[in-house]
């Protein structure tokens, strides 16, 4: 149960960062917004694979 809660919090943090960046910086711009969102998801994914994934 603890691992599922940690994963849920991690995903919630990623969503909060994506929405925050969208609202603050890229409100009406589609392509820069898409590129920033993909970059944020890639950074979160890399961090997960490097530090949080257990073998």
PDB file of N, CA, C, O and CB in Angstrom:
ATOM      1  N   UNK A   1       0.820  -1.198   0.000  1.00  0.00           N
ATOM      2  CA  UNK A   1       0.000   0.000   0.000  1.00  0.00           C
ATOM      3  C   UNK A   1       0.862   1.259   0.000  1.00  0.00           C
ATOM      4  O   UNK A   1       0.488   2.256  -0.619  1.00  0.00           O
ATOM      5  CB  UNK A   1      -0.932   0.000   1.204  1.00  0.00           C
ATOM      6  N   UNK A   2       1.985   1.236   0.668  1.00  0.00           N
ATOM      7  CA  UNK A   2       2.850   2.402   0.725  1.00  0.00           C
ATOM      8  C   UNK A   2       3.461   2.741  -0.628  1.00  0.00           C
ATOM      9  O   UNK A   2       3.617   3.914  -0.969  1.00  0.00           O
ATOM     10  CB  UNK A   2       3.943   2.179   1.734  1.00  0.00           C
ATOM     11  N   UNK A   3       3.803   1.717  -1.394  1.00  0.00           N
ATOM     12  CA  UNK A   3       4.397   1.944  -2.715  1.00  0.00           C
ATOM     13  C   UNK A   3       3.376   2.555  -3.673  1.00  0.00           C
ATOM     14  O   UNK A   3       3.716   3.426  -4.473  1.00  0.00           O
ATOM     15  CB  UNK A   3       4.944   0.626  -3.294  1.00  0.00           C
ATOM     16  N   UNK A   4       2.142   2.103  -3.592  1.00  0.00           N
ATOM     17  CA  UNK A   4       1.091   2.666  -4.437  1.00  0.00           C
ATOM     18  C   UNK A   4       0.818   4.119  -4.081  1.00  0.00           C
ATOM     19  O   UNK A   4       0.589   4.945  -4.964  1.00  0.00           O
ATOM     20  CB  UNK A   4      -0.190   1.848  -4.311  1.00  0.00           C
ATOM     21  N   UNK A   5       0.841   4.430  -2.810  1.00  0.00           N
ATOM     22  CA  UNK A   5       0.612   5.810  -2.369  1.00  0.00           C
ATOM     23  C   UNK A   5       1.751   6.715  -2.841  1.00  0.00           C
ATOM     24  O   UNK A   5       1.511   7.846  -3.263  1.00  0.00           O
ATOM     25  CB  UNK A   5       0.477   5.875  -0.825  1.00  0.00           C
ATOM     26  N   UNK A   6       2.973   6.227  -2.771  1.00  0.00           N
ATOM     27  CA  UNK A   6       4.115   7.016  -3.226  1.00  0.00           C
ATOM     28  C   UNK A   6       4.045   7.257  -4.727  1.00  0.00           C
ATOM     29  O   UNK A   6       4.345   8.355  -5.194  1.00  0.00           O
ATOM     30  CB  UNK A   6       5.428   6.316  -2.865  1.00  0.00           C
ATOM     31  N   UNK A   7       3.651   6.241  -5.482  1.00  0.00           N
ATOM     32  CA  UNK A   7       3.508   6.400  -6.928  1.00  0.00           C
ATOM     33  C   UNK A   7       2.408   7.392  -7.261  1.00  0.00           C
ATOM     34  O   UNK A   7       2.558   8.216  -8.164  1.00  0.00           O
ATOM     35  CB  UNK A   7       3.215   5.054  -7.588  1.00  0.00           C
ATOM     36  N   UNK A   8       1.302   7.313  -6.533  1.00  0.00           N
ATOM     37  CA  UNK A   8       0.196   8.246  -6.751  1.00  0.00           C
ATOM     38  C   UNK A   8       0.626   9.681  -6.457  1.00  0.00           C
ATOM     39  O   UNK A   8       0.279  10.596  -7.203  1.00  0.00           O
ATOM     40  CB  UNK A   8      -1.007   7.865  -5.876  1.00  0.00           C
ATOM     41  N   UNK A   9       1.370   9.881  -5.387  1.00  0.00           N
ATOM     42  CA  UNK A   9       1.865  11.221  -5.064  1.00  0.00           C
ATOM     43  C   UNK A   9       2.846  11.722  -6.118  1.00  0.00           C
ATOM     44  O   UNK A   9       2.854  12.909  -6.447  1.00  0.00           O
ATOM     45  CB  UNK A   9       2.532  11.222  -3.689  1.00  0.00           C
ATOM     46  N   UNK A  10       3.669  10.827  -6.646  1.00  0.00           N
ATOM     47  CA  UNK A  10       4.625  11.192  -7.680  1.00  0.00           C
ATOM     48  C   UNK A  10       3.903  11.645  -8.947  1.00  0.00           C
ATOM     49  O   UNK A  10       4.263  12.658  -9.546  1.00  0.00           O
ATOM     50  CB  UNK A  10       5.555  10.013  -7.989  1.00  0.00           C
ATOM     51  N   UNK A  11       2.889  10.893  -9.346  1.00  0.00           N
ATOM     52  CA  UNK A  11       2.105  11.256 -10.531  1.00  0.00           C
ATOM     53  C   UNK A  11       1.348  12.552 -10.291  1.00  0.00           C
ATOM     54  O   UNK A  11       1.252  13.385 -11.192  1.00  0.00           O
ATOM     55  CB  UNK A  11       1.124  10.130 -10.902  1.00  0.00           C
ATOM     56  N   UNK A  12       0.811  12.734  -9.096  1.00  0.00           N
ATOM     57  CA  UNK A  12       0.106  13.973  -8.764  1.00  0.00           C
ATOM     58  C   UNK A  12       1.055  15.174  -8.814  1.00  0.00           C
ATOM     59  O   UNK A  12       0.670  16.249  -9.275  1.00  0.00           O
ATOM     60  CB  UNK A  12      -0.538  13.864  -7.370  1.00  0.00           C
ATOM     61  N   UNK A  13       2.285  14.997  -8.343  1.00  0.00           N
ATOM     62  CA  UNK A  13       3.274  16.075  -8.416  1.00  0.00           C
ATOM     63  C   UNK A  13       3.598  16.409  -9.865  1.00  0.00           C
ATOM     64  O   UNK A  13       3.729  17.583 -10.213  1.00  0.00           O
ATOM     65  CB  UNK A  13       4.556  15.685  -7.663  1.00  0.00           C
ATOM     66  N   UNK A  14       3.729  15.397 -10.711  1.00  0.00           N
ATOM     67  CA  UNK A  14       4.011  15.636 -12.124  1.00  0.00           C
ATOM     68  C   UNK A  14       2.866  16.408 -12.777  1.00  0.00           C
ATOM     69  O   UNK A  14       3.105  17.353 -13.528  1.00  0.00           O
ATOM     70  CB  UNK A  14       4.246  14.305 -12.862  1.00  0.00           C
ATOM     71  N   UNK A  15       1.641  16.015 -12.498  1.00  0.00           N
ATOM     72  CA  UNK A  15       0.482  16.705 -13.059  1.00  0.00           C
ATOM     73  C   UNK A  15       0.442  18.151 -12.579  1.00  0.00           C
ATOM     74  O   UNK A  15       0.147  19.055 -13.361  1.00  0.00           O
ATOM     75  CB  UNK A  15      -0.822  15.977 -12.677  1.00  0.00           C
ATOM     76  N   UNK A  16       0.734  18.376 -11.305  1.00  0.00           N
ATOM     77  CA  UNK A  16       0.727  19.739 -10.767  1.00  0.00           C
ATOM     78  C   UNK A  16       1.783  20.606 -11.452  1.00  0.00           C
ATOM     79  O   UNK A  16       1.526  21.771 -11.754  1.00  0.00           O
ATOM     80  CB  UNK A  16       0.966  19.716  -9.250  1.00  0.00           C
ATOM     81  N   UNK A  17       2.964  20.047 -11.697  1.00  0.00           N
ATOM     82  CA  UNK A  17       4.017  20.813 -12.373  1.00  0.00           C
ATOM     83  C   UNK A  17       3.614  21.125 -13.807  1.00  0.00           C
ATOM     84  O   UNK A  17       3.813  22.248 -14.268  1.00  0.00           O
ATOM     85  CB  UNK A  17       5.349  20.041 -12.353  1.00  0.00           C
ATOM     86  N   UNK A  18       3.053  20.157 -14.518  1.00  0.00           N
ATOM     87  CA  UNK A  18       2.643  20.376 -15.909  1.00  0.00           C
ATOM     88  C   UNK A  18       1.568  21.454 -15.983  1.00  0.00           C
ATOM     89  O   UNK A  18       1.663  22.367 -16.802  1.00  0.00           O
ATOM     90  CB  UNK A  18       2.128  19.064 -16.539  1.00  0.00           C
ATOM     91  N   UNK A  19       0.559  21.356 -15.143  1.00  0.00           N
ATOM     92  CA  UNK A  19      -0.523  22.344 -15.156  1.00  0.00           C
ATOM     93  C   UNK A  19      -0.011  23.717 -14.733  1.00  0.00           C
ATOM     94  O   UNK A  19      -0.401  24.729 -15.314  1.00  0.00           O
ATOM     95  CB  UNK A  19      -1.667  21.900 -14.231  1.00  0.00           C
ATOM     96  N   UNK A  20       0.848  23.759 -13.739  1.00  0.00           N
ATOM     97  CA  UNK A  20       1.404  25.035 -13.295  1.00  0.00           C
ATOM     98  C   UNK A  20       2.213  25.728 -14.382  1.00  0.00           C
ATOM     99  O   UNK A  20       2.070  26.932 -14.592  1.00  0.00           O
ATOM    100  CB  UNK A  20       2.269  24.823 -12.079  1.00  0.00           C
ATOM    101  N   UNK A  21       3.052  24.983 -15.065  1.00  0.00           N
ATOM    102  CA  UNK A  21       3.848  25.569 -16.150  1.00  0.00           C
ATOM    103  C   UNK A  21       2.940  26.023 -17.284  1.00  0.00           C
ATOM    104  O   UNK A  21       3.157  27.086 -17.867  1.00  0.00           O
ATOM    105  CB  UNK A  21       4.892  24.555 -16.675  1.00  0.00           C
ATOM    106  N   UNK A  22       1.923  25.226 -17.601  1.00  0.00           N
ATOM    107  CA  UNK A  22       0.977  25.617 -18.647  1.00  0.00           C
ATOM    108  C   UNK A  22       0.298  26.942 -18.317  1.00  0.00           C
ATOM    109  O   UNK A  22       0.240  27.840 -19.157  1.00  0.00           O
ATOM    110  CB  UNK A  22      -0.077  24.527 -18.845  1.00  0.00           C
ATOM    111  N   UNK A  23      -0.202  27.059 -17.122  1.00  0.00           N
ATOM    112  CA  UNK A  23      -0.960  28.253 -16.735  1.00  0.00           C
ATOM    113  C   UNK A  23      -0.061  29.478 -16.643  1.00  0.00           C
ATOM    114  O   UNK A  23      -0.437  30.564 -17.085  1.00  0.00           O
ATOM    115  CB  UNK A  23      -1.665  28.026 -15.398  1.00  0.00           C
ATOM    116  N   UNK A  24       1.108  29.306 -16.079  1.00  0.00           N
ATOM    117  CA  UNK A  24       1.980  30.464 -15.854  1.00  0.00           C
ATOM    118  C   UNK A  24       2.672  30.934 -17.131  1.00  0.00           C
ATOM    119  O   UNK A  24       2.759  32.138 -17.370  1.00  0.00           O
ATOM    120  CB  UNK A  24       3.025  30.128 -14.808  1.00  0.00           C
ATOM    121  N   UNK A  25       3.162  30.017 -17.951  1.00  0.00           N
ATOM    122  CA  UNK A  25       3.999  30.419 -19.074  1.00  0.00           C
ATOM    123  C   UNK A  25       3.357  30.292 -20.454  1.00  0.00           C
ATOM    124  O   UNK A  25       3.599  31.139 -21.313  1.00  0.00           O
ATOM    125  CB  UNK A  25       5.227  29.623 -19.055  1.00  0.00           C
ATOM    126  N   UNK A  26       2.556  29.273 -20.690  1.00  0.00           N
ATOM    127  CA  UNK A  26       2.110  28.962 -22.046  1.00  0.00           C
ATOM    128  C   UNK A  26       0.595  28.908 -22.167  1.00  0.00           C
ATOM    129  O   UNK A  26       0.052  27.911 -22.643  1.00  0.00           O
ATOM    130  CB  UNK A  26       2.696  27.650 -22.491  1.00  0.00           C
ATOM    131  N   UNK A  27      -0.074  29.928 -21.757  1.00  0.00           N
ATOM    132  CA  UNK A  27      -1.532  29.883 -21.724  1.00  0.00           C
ATOM    133  C   UNK A  27      -2.160  29.701 -23.102  1.00  0.00           C
ATOM    134  O   UNK A  27      -3.066  28.879 -23.243  1.00  0.00           O
ATOM    135  CB  UNK A  27      -2.059  31.140 -21.099  1.00  0.00           C
ATOM    136  N   UNK A  28      -1.716  30.435 -24.126  1.00  0.00           N
ATOM    137  CA  UNK A  28      -2.373  30.398 -25.436  1.00  0.00           C
ATOM    138  C   UNK A  28      -1.419  30.006 -26.557  1.00  0.00           C
ATOM    139  O   UNK A  28      -1.623  30.397 -27.707  1.00  0.00           O
ATOM    140  CB  UNK A  28      -2.987  31.746 -25.744  1.00  0.00           C
ATOM    141  N   UNK A  29      -0.389  29.244 -26.240  1.00  0.00           N
ATOM    142  CA  UNK A  29       0.574  28.828 -27.249  1.00  0.00           C
ATOM    143  C   UNK A  29       0.610  27.305 -27.274  1.00  0.00           C
ATOM    144  O   UNK A  29       0.954  26.672 -26.277  1.00  0.00           O
ATOM    145  CB  UNK A  29       1.991  29.422 -26.963  1.00  0.00           C
ATOM    146  N   UNK A  30       0.253  26.719 -28.415  1.00  0.00           N
ATOM    147  CA  UNK A  30       0.109  25.262 -28.465  1.00  0.00           C
ATOM    148  C   UNK A  30       1.445  24.532 -28.522  1.00  0.00           C
ATOM    149  O   UNK A  30       1.714  23.687 -27.669  1.00  0.00           O
ATOM    150  CB  UNK A  30      -0.722  24.873 -29.656  1.00  0.00           C
ATOM    151  N   UNK A  31       2.289  24.837 -29.508  1.00  0.00           N
ATOM    152  CA  UNK A  31       3.516  24.056 -29.704  1.00  0.00           C
ATOM    153  C   UNK A  31       4.531  24.222 -28.576  1.00  0.00           C
ATOM    154  O   UNK A  31       5.079  23.220 -28.118  1.00  0.00           O
ATOM    155  CB  UNK A  31       4.160  24.445 -31.007  1.00  0.00           C
ATOM    156  N   UNK A  32       4.807  25.443 -28.107  1.00  0.00           N
ATOM    157  CA  UNK A  32       5.725  25.536 -26.954  1.00  0.00           C
ATOM    158  C   UNK A  32       5.176  24.830 -25.715  1.00  0.00           C
ATOM    159  O   UNK A  32       5.932  24.252 -24.933  1.00  0.00           O
ATOM    160  CB  UNK A  32       6.003  27.002 -26.622  1.00  0.00           C
ATOM    161  N   UNK A  33       3.867  24.882 -25.547  1.00  0.00           N
ATOM    162  CA  UNK A  33       3.230  24.206 -24.421  1.00  0.00           C
ATOM    163  C   UNK A  33       3.408  22.690 -24.528  1.00  0.00           C
ATOM    164  O   UNK A  33       3.733  22.027 -23.543  1.00  0.00           O
ATOM    165  CB  UNK A  33       1.736  24.563 -24.357  1.00  0.00           C
ATOM    166  N   UNK A  34       3.194  22.151 -25.725  1.00  0.00           N
ATOM    167  CA  UNK A  34       3.352  20.716 -25.950  1.00  0.00           C
ATOM    168  C   UNK A  34       4.790  20.281 -25.714  1.00  0.00           C
ATOM    169  O   UNK A  34       5.033  19.260 -25.071  1.00  0.00           O
ATOM    170  CB  UNK A  34       2.919  20.345 -27.367  1.00  0.00           C
ATOM    171  N   UNK A  35       5.741  21.047 -26.229  1.00  0.00           N
ATOM    172  CA  UNK A  35       7.152  20.693 -26.049  1.00  0.00           C
ATOM    173  C   UNK A  35       7.558  20.750 -24.575  1.00  0.00           C
ATOM    174  O   UNK A  35       8.294  19.886 -24.099  1.00  0.00           O
ATOM    175  CB  UNK A  35       8.044  21.631 -26.874  1.00  0.00           C
ATOM    176  N   UNK A  36       7.081  21.762 -23.858  1.00  0.00           N
ATOM    177  CA  UNK A  36       7.394  21.862 -22.433  1.00  0.00           C
ATOM    178  C   UNK A  36       6.784  20.698 -21.658  1.00  0.00           C
ATOM    179  O   UNK A  36       7.427  20.142 -20.768  1.00  0.00           O
ATOM    180  CB  UNK A  36       6.890  23.197 -21.865  1.00  0.00           C
ATOM    181  N   UNK A  37       5.551  20.326 -21.989  1.00  0.00           N
ATOM    182  CA  UNK A  37       4.906  19.208 -21.300  1.00  0.00           C
ATOM    183  C   UNK A  37       5.639  17.895 -21.549  1.00  0.00           C
ATOM    184  O   UNK A  37       5.836  17.105 -20.625  1.00  0.00           O
ATOM    185  CB  UNK A  37       3.453  19.082 -21.745  1.00  0.00           C
ATOM    186  N   UNK A  38       6.039  17.663 -22.790  1.00  0.00           N
ATOM    187  CA  UNK A  38       6.788  16.441 -23.107  1.00  0.00           C
ATOM    188  C   UNK A  38       8.114  16.445 -22.362  1.00  0.00           C
ATOM    189  O   UNK A  38       8.525  15.415 -21.828  1.00  0.00           O
ATOM    190  CB  UNK A  38       7.026  16.314 -24.637  1.00  0.00           C
ATOM    191  N   UNK A  39       8.785  17.585 -22.318  1.00  0.00           N
ATOM    192  CA  UNK A  39      10.049  17.683 -21.589  1.00  0.00           C
ATOM    193  C   UNK A  39       9.890  17.413 -20.107  1.00  0.00           C
ATOM    194  O   UNK A  39      10.716  16.722 -19.510  1.00  0.00           O
ATOM    195  CB  UNK A  39      10.654  19.043 -21.786  1.00  0.00           C
ATOM    196  N   UNK A  40       8.844  17.947 -19.508  1.00  0.00           N
ATOM    197  CA  UNK A  40       8.600  17.724 -18.080  1.00  0.00           C
ATOM    198  C   UNK A  40       8.339  16.247 -17.807  1.00  0.00           C
ATOM    199  O   UNK A  40       8.868  15.688 -16.846  1.00  0.00           O
ATOM    200  CB  UNK A  40       7.409  18.575 -17.592  1.00  0.00           C
ATOM    201  N   UNK A  41       7.531  15.618 -18.642  1.00  0.00           N
ATOM    202  CA  UNK A  41       7.231  14.196 -18.458  1.00  0.00           C
ATOM    203  C   UNK A  41       8.494  13.366 -18.632  1.00  0.00           C
ATOM    204  O   UNK A  41       8.700  12.403 -17.894  1.00  0.00           O
ATOM    205  CB  UNK A  41       6.145  13.733 -19.451  1.00  0.00           C
ATOM    206  N   UNK A  42       9.345  13.719 -19.594  1.00  0.00           N
ATOM    207  CA  UNK A  42      10.603  12.984 -19.779  1.00  0.00           C
ATOM    208  C   UNK A  42      11.526  13.135 -18.570  1.00  0.00           C
ATOM    209  O   UNK A  42      12.170  12.169 -18.158  1.00  0.00           O
ATOM    210  CB  UNK A  42      11.320  13.470 -21.045  1.00  0.00           C
ATOM    211  N   UNK A  43      11.594  14.324 -18.008  1.00  0.00           N
ATOM    212  CA  UNK A  43      12.431  14.544 -16.816  1.00  0.00           C
ATOM    213  C   UNK A  43      11.894  13.735 -15.639  1.00  0.00           C
ATOM    214  O   UNK A  43      12.663  13.086 -14.931  1.00  0.00           O
ATOM    215  CB  UNK A  43      12.485  16.054 -16.450  1.00  0.00           C
ATOM    216  N   UNK A  44      10.584  13.771 -15.427  1.00  0.00           N
ATOM    217  CA  UNK A  44      10.001  12.979 -14.351  1.00  0.00           C
ATOM    218  C   UNK A  44      10.237  11.486 -14.587  1.00  0.00           C
ATOM    219  O   UNK A  44      10.543  10.751 -13.649  1.00  0.00           O
ATOM    220  CB  UNK A  44       8.496  13.269 -14.228  1.00  0.00           C
ATOM    221  N   UNK A  45      10.098  11.040 -15.829  1.00  0.00           N
ATOM    222  CA  UNK A  45      10.332   9.632 -16.135  1.00  0.00           C
ATOM    223  C   UNK A  45      11.768   9.223 -15.894  1.00  0.00           C
ATOM    224  O   UNK A  45      12.029   8.155 -15.341  1.00  0.00           O
ATOM    225  CB  UNK A  45       9.958   9.342 -17.561  1.00  0.00           C
ATOM    226  N   UNK A  46      12.704  10.067 -16.307  1.00  0.00           N
ATOM    227  CA  UNK A  46      14.120   9.766 -16.096  1.00  0.00           C
ATOM    228  C   UNK A  46      14.446   9.721 -14.606  1.00  0.00           C
ATOM    229  O   UNK A  46      15.189   8.847 -14.159  1.00  0.00           O
ATOM    230  CB  UNK A  46      15.004  10.807 -16.802  1.00  0.00           C
ATOM    231  N   UNK A  47      13.898  10.657 -13.838  1.00  0.00           N
ATOM    232  CA  UNK A  47      14.124  10.673 -12.395  1.00  0.00           C
ATOM    233  C   UNK A  47      13.559   9.405 -11.757  1.00  0.00           C
ATOM    234  O   UNK A  47      14.190   8.807 -10.885  1.00  0.00           O
ATOM    235  CB  UNK A  47      13.486  11.926 -11.758  1.00  0.00           C
ATOM    236  N   UNK A  48      12.384   9.005 -12.191  1.00  0.00           N
ATOM    237  CA  UNK A  48      11.773   7.779 -11.658  1.00  0.00           C
ATOM    238  C   UNK A  48      12.641   6.562 -11.958  1.00  0.00           C
ATOM    239  O   UNK A  48      12.916   5.754 -11.072  1.00  0.00           O
ATOM    240  CB  UNK A  48      10.365   7.579 -12.247  1.00  0.00           C
ATOM    241  N   UNK A  49      13.066   6.439 -13.201  1.00  0.00           N
ATOM    242  CA  UNK A  49      13.870   5.275 -13.577  1.00  0.00           C
ATOM    243  C   UNK A  49      15.225   5.262 -12.882  1.00  0.00           C
ATOM    244  O   UNK A  49      15.752   4.195 -12.570  1.00  0.00           O
ATOM    245  CB  UNK A  49      14.069   5.244 -15.079  1.00  0.00           C
ATOM    246  N   UNK A  50      15.787   6.435 -12.640  1.00  0.00           N
ATOM    247  CA  UNK A  50      17.113   6.509 -12.044  1.00  0.00           C
ATOM    248  C   UNK A  50      17.088   6.311 -10.525  1.00  0.00           C
ATOM    249  O   UNK A  50      17.943   5.609  -9.985  1.00  0.00           O
ATOM    250  CB  UNK A  50      17.746   7.841 -12.375  1.00  0.00           C
ATOM    251  N   UNK A  51      16.129   6.914  -9.835  1.00  0.00           N
ATOM    252  CA  UNK A  51      16.177   6.945  -8.391  1.00  0.00           C
ATOM    253  C   UNK A  51      15.063   6.176  -7.667  1.00  0.00           C
ATOM    254  O   UNK A  51      15.269   5.716  -6.544  1.00  0.00           O
ATOM    255  CB  UNK A  51      16.147   8.337  -7.961  1.00  0.00           C
ATOM    256  N   UNK A  52      13.908   6.033  -8.279  1.00  0.00           N
ATOM    257  CA  UNK A  52      12.783   5.477  -7.537  1.00  0.00           C
ATOM    258  C   UNK A  52      12.402   4.051  -7.907  1.00  0.00           C
ATOM    259  O   UNK A  52      11.716   3.381  -7.134  1.00  0.00           O
ATOM    260  CB  UNK A  52      11.613   6.339  -7.728  1.00  0.00           C
ATOM    261  N   UNK A  53      12.825   3.577  -9.054  1.00  0.00           N
ATOM    262  CA  UNK A  53      12.465   2.231  -9.475  1.00  0.00           C
ATOM    263  C   UNK A  53      13.338   1.219  -8.736  1.00  0.00           C
ATOM    264  O   UNK A  53      14.566   1.308  -8.745  1.00  0.00           O
ATOM    265  CB  UNK A  53      12.617   2.073 -11.010  1.00  0.00           C
ATOM    266  N   UNK A  54      12.686   0.271  -8.107  1.00  0.00           N
ATOM    267  CA  UNK A  54      13.414  -0.765  -7.387  1.00  0.00           C
ATOM    268  C   UNK A  54      13.483  -2.024  -8.242  1.00  0.00           C
ATOM    269  O   UNK A  54      12.487  -2.400  -8.860  1.00  0.00           O
ATOM    270  CB  UNK A  54      12.746  -1.064  -6.022  1.00  0.00           C
ATOM    271  N   UNK A  55      14.644  -2.686  -8.290  1.00  0.00           N
ATOM    272  CA  UNK A  55      14.776  -3.893  -9.129  1.00  0.00           C
ATOM    273  C   UNK A  55      13.956  -5.052  -8.617  1.00  0.00           C
ATOM    274  O   UNK A  55      13.967  -6.127  -9.216  1.00  0.00           O
ATOM    275  CB  UNK A  55      16.220  -4.313  -9.218  1.00  0.00           C
TER     276      UNK A  55
END
